[in-house]
Amino acid sequence: MAHTVIALGRQYGSNGRKIAQELAKRLNIPYYDKNLIYLASESTDIPPDVLAKVDEKKASDWRRPVDDPYQMQHRFRFYPMNDLLFETQAKIIRELAEKEDCIVIGRCADYILKEHPGCCRVFIYAPYDARVKNVIERESLPMEKVEELIREVDKQRRTYYNYYTDAKWGEKEYYDICLDSSKCTIDQAVDLLEVVFRNRQKK
């Protein structure tokens, strides 16, 4: 039987990460997000702080993505570090899906695991005003900074996803479940996704 994996994409400020974290606790399964950077670092021997600079970002067509000695190495002259990180994380995500039930946040995991029989592809979204409110509460930033951050992060995630996949970020036909997190509490969202997870395990 295939392991069950929830590959969760999210709009910035939609509480997607919180929902995923609480679901992982509820199910007592591993949760992979920024820790994928550390796993990729072990595989590539590139420091995690360097990889973090290109995480979930498409390489620029006209400049190097990282102003760092590592990016100046000959091997990255025609092979951006962004591409190396994407391919390394993709390999790690496939390996994780083969060995355990887990939750993977972003990083095109839904696309990478689209042929995996136990994968449930989830996208968490919310109306703009709700996301602004969530980020203000979480980051304690002024309104104008929050609005700029939401636009910037969503654009970055969309560009990254659309570049590395044959799909479109946030478009409902590419996901099994699309959930408006403003319509429920975090616990209610977790309740719903737990039911989905348990049903997947039965197949």
LINTAVEN-V773428 format. One line per field, one symbol per residue. psi: psi as a letter, one per 20 degrees, with the letter a starting at -180 (. if undefined). A space follows every 50 residues. Layout:
psi = ???
//
This chain:
psi = pqqppooorqqpjijgggggghggggilqqppdiihghhhghhikpqhhg hhhjpkpqqqiirqhpmqhgiiqhhjgjnqhggggghghggggggghhiq qrpppbkkhhghkhiphjpooppprqqghhhggghghhilqqghhggggg ggggggggggghgirjappiphijqhpppoiiirrghhgggghgggghhh hi.
//
